[in-house]
């Protein structure tokens, strides 16, 4: 069964071979067959198909690829947010509040919360979603989180190294991470992540966890340079991590290292606003030639939003990206951060994840900030997931 989508005012393909960054085609059409893109081009040249759907002058782009979230949690941190808005600074230690609530929650409670947040993200155009463990911090609890995450999300990351587990000696906890905890989760996840930051894990501790995970066959991700100009970026590039996320405080050497590597710099604008950190220097990174992704970082403590569109608008209006650069970073860039080539683009052979806007162009995502522009999200059902 093939379906021809026509009446597309502007089609964003993210074709790497196109002259335009987004590979935009005006007055376009697209054919989907067996859940994959089978043809794209001008509507006047569209082939026949078994079914025809007129999108009536709307823009179509690939679904958002949200490569950074923390959705396996229970509890509430509204009071912490309110205090921060009144002047209390953000600190990594607040994670312990969520750890306690998550450990007390039942599987069904965690599952219901995850389903609610995933559905919320998908209604807003997100079609590929990564999420992390990291609110359990014991082998059994991290395994539970990984198992539940795999039921609903495309990519699962082990983040046992989120903070040192409450009441545990840091060196003892690192030994648990590289031993029993990694052994428990390694067959349930694709990625390992470390919060390499003041108040969490130092360079030596982060390296120990990342190298053990790499030896276990997991891909690497790093939370780095969020609160300080620390070693996170340097460590991520050295170990060929797929991404280093946050990147608020970068030296010239950090920017140069990222520009010369395959490690994607993932910026998290909603988190920067919520924690009142300096906005990550996405403009500087792009100008240097680094690969950049934009993600929502949905979590209960520092970025409680699943709206990638909000992050895209923020990147344009406050981080000085062009509309094309921001949309590209939230689609194609997110796919690069997950080392995926089947999503984040609408080229022949890619997964047919269509984000249809109630607008004639992606420019409206920043031109009309805060307006819910998602008209429809059309994906293969159920959405294919990567093998973990």
N, C-alpha and C positions, 0 to 999 in steps of 0.2 A: 504494500500500500504506500503510495507516494502522495505527498501533500505539497501543493504550490501555494506559498504565501506571497501575495501581491499587494499592491497599494501601499508599499513601504516608501515613505517620503525620503528617508535616509537610512541606509543600512551600514552599520559599523561592522566590518569584517575582522579587523586587526590582522589583515594579511601582511606578513612580514615582507613580502615582495612589492607591496604597493608603495607609491611615492608618498602618499599621505600617511601620517602616522597611524591613523585609525582605519585606513583602507576604506574610506567612506564611499558609498555608491548612491547617488541620488536617483529617485524614481526607480527603485530596485525591486527585485523579486528573489525568492529563495525557495529551493525544493528540499524537502526532508523525506528521507526514506529509511526505514528500519532504525529510527532514532538518531540518524546521522545526517549531516548536511551533504546533499547530493549535487547541488548546483547553486551558484549565486551569480547575479549579473543584472543588467538593465532589464526592467520589466518588459520592454518591447521585444526582447530576445528570449523570453522565458519559454521553456519547453512545456509540453503537455504533462499533466499528472492526473492521478486518480481522483484527487480532491483539490478544490481550490478555495482558499480563504482570503478574503479581502480585508486588509488591515486599515483601510480607509485613511490613508495619509499620515499614519503614525511612524515614528522612528523605531528602529529595532537595533539592539546591540546585544553582544553576548551577556549572559547572566554574570552578575558579580562573582568573582572568585575571592572569597573572604578567607585569607590564609592565616588568620590569627584570632582565636577566640578561646574563652574559658567557660564552658557551658555546663559542666558537671558540678553543680553546687547547690547548696541549700542555705537558707538564712537570708538576712537583710542587712545592708550597711548604709541605710539612709542617714542615720545619725552621724556616721563618719563623714559622709559627703557634705552634710550641712555644716559640720564643724570646719571642714576644709574650705568651704566657701566663705566662712567667717574668719579665715586666716590661719587655721592650723595646717602645717605642711603635710604633704603626702609622705608616708614611709612604708617600706615593704612589710613591716611587721603586722600591719592590719590584716594581712592574709590569714593569720592565725584565727581570727574570728570566724571566717568562712570555713576553715578546717574543722573547727569544733562542730559547727552546725551540719556540715556535710557528713561527718562521721556518724552523727545521730540520726540522719535521715534514712528511711527505708529505700530499697531499690525502686519501688513503685513511685515514691516521692521524687527521687532523682530523675527517674525516667519521665515523669510528667513534666517536670521543669524543663528538661532538655527538649522534649517534644514541643513545648510551648515556644521556646526561644527559636528553635529551628524553623517552625512554621511561621513565626513572626518575620524571620530573616527572609524566608523564601517569598512571602507575600510582597516584600520590598525589592525583589529582583535578585537575591542571592541564590545561585544554583549549585555552587561548589563551596563547601564549608569545612574548614579544619577546626578541630577543637582539641583541647588539652586536658589531661588529668592534672593533678597537682593540689587538690584539696583533700586528699586522703592521707598521704605521706607515711603509709605502712605498706608492706607488700600486698596484704589482702585488700586494703582499701583502694590502692592504685589499680590493682587488677579489676576490682569491681567497677571503678570508673571507666577503665579502658573497655571493658565488656559492654557496658551500657552505651558508651559513646559510639561504638561501632554499629549499634543498631540504627542510628539516625544520621550520622555524619559521614562525609566522604573520606576524610583524612583524620587519623587519630595520632596524637602526640603524647608521649609520656613526659610529664613534667614533675617527676618526684622531687627534682631539685628546684622547687619553687621557693621554699624557705626551709631552714632546718626545722625538723619536726619538733614541736613544743616539748620541752622536758628532756631532750636527747642531746648528748654531747656532740658538737659539730663533726669531730673526726669519726666518732662512732656512726653518725648518720651517713656520712659519705661512704663508709665501708658497707653499710646496709644498701645504699643506692647502687653501688657497683656490684653487689652480690645478690642477696635475696630479692630485692625489689626489681632489679633489672631482669633477673631470671623469671620472676613472676609475670612480667608484662611483655617480654620481648616478642612473643608470638602473637600478640594482640594489637600491636601498634606498628606504624611505619616509621615514626620519627621519635627522636629524643631531644629535649630542650632543657636549658639551664638558665636560671635567673642569675647572671653574672653581674652582681651589683652590691654596693655597700648595703649591709643589712641582710644580705642573702648569701651568695657564694663568691669567694674570692677566686683569683685566677687559677691557683693550683687545684682547688677543689673543683672548679668548673671543668678544667682540663681532664681531671681524673674521671669524671662522670661522662664527658663527651667521648673520650677515647675508649672507655669501656663499652659505651653504646655503639660506637662505630665498629669495634671488633665483634659486636654481637649482630652486626648486619643492619643496624638502623641508620637512617639518614639523620642529619643533624640540623638543629635550629638553635638560636641563641637569643635570649633577652639581653640586650646590651646597651650600655651608654644612655640609660634612661635618666638617672639621677646625677651621674657624675661622668667625667671624661675618663672612663675606666678601660679595662683590657678586653671588653666583650667583642668589639669589632675586630680587633687584631686576632683574637683567638678564633673567631668564626671564619675569617679569611684563611688563616693558617690551616685549619682543619677542613676546609672546603665545605662549610655548612651551606645548606641551601639558602638560608636567610639569617639576617641578624635584625632584630625587631626593636623598635623605639628610636634609637639613633638620635636622641636629642642633643647630646653633647659630643661633638666630633672635632678632633684635631685635623689639621691639614693632612697629616700622615694617615689618619683613618679614612678620609675621603679618597685619597690617592690609592690606598689599599683596596677599597671597595671598587673603585673605577677599573682597577686592573684584575678583577676577580670575577668569578661566576656567582658569588654570594650576593643575593638580592638584599638591598636595604629596604626594609618594610617600615613605613611610617604609619603612625596611629593617631591621626589628628584629634579624634574625639577624646582619647586618653590625655593628650597634651592639654586640651581645654579643661577637662575635669580635674586634672591634678595641678593645673596652673604651672606646668613646666613650659619652658620655651618651645615653641613649635619646632619640630624637626626640620633641618635645613634641606628640604626636598629639592628646592631650586638649585642650591649649591651642588647637590649630589648629581642631579641630571646634567647640569652644565659641565661637570667633571667627567661625565660618561658612565656613571654608575647606573646599574639597573635598580629601579624603584618600584615598590608595590605599595598600595594603600589598603589597609584593613581596618575593621571596626574595633577589634579587641573587646568584644562584648564580655563583660565580667562584672561581678557585683560590687567591686571596690573602687575601680579607677576609670571605668568606661562602660557604663550600663546602657549601651545602645547597640542595636543590631543594624542600624541604618548606614549602609555603605554610601548611599546617596548623600547623606549629611556629611560624611567624611570627604567625598568628592567635592562638594560645594565649598567646604572649609579649605581644602587644598587649593582651590582656584581663588577664592576670595581673600584668604589670609596667608597662604604659603607661596603665592605668586606662580603657581603652575597654570599653564593654559588649560582650557577645557579638554583638548585632545590629550594632553599629557596626563591629566588626572583620571580621565575615563580609561585610558590605556593602562595606567598603573593599577586600577581597581579591577581590571579584567585580565588582560595579557600579563601584566606584572604579577598579579596574584598567582597565575598559573606557573610563571617562572619560579616564584618562591616555593611552589610545591613540586617543581620539576615535572610539570605536566604539559603535554602538547595537545591533548584532546579537548581541553576546555579553554575558556578565555579568548576564543576566536570563533568566527563563523566562516570557516573556509571548508572546502570539500574534504570530507572525512572526519571533521570535528564533531563532537557531540552537539546535538541540536538543542542547545539551551538558549531560548529566545527570550529576551527581556523587551517587552513592548511598552513604549512610553505613550502617555496621553499628551504628546507634543511632537512637532515635526522634526526635531533635532535634539541631539544629546546636549547641545548648548544650554537648553532649558534647565538642565540639572543644576547649573550654577546661576543661570539667569533668574530662576524662580526658586530660590533656596527655601527649604522647609515645606514646599508644596508636594503632596504625595502624587508623583507623576507615573507610577507604575500602573499600567493598564492591565497587563496580563503577563504571566510567567509561563512559558510553554516549554516543557521538558519531556524527554522520554519518561515513561512511568513504569516501574519506579525508577528514580534517578540512578544510573549506574554508579558504583562506588569502586574506588581503587582497591586493589588487593593488599590487605595488611598482613 
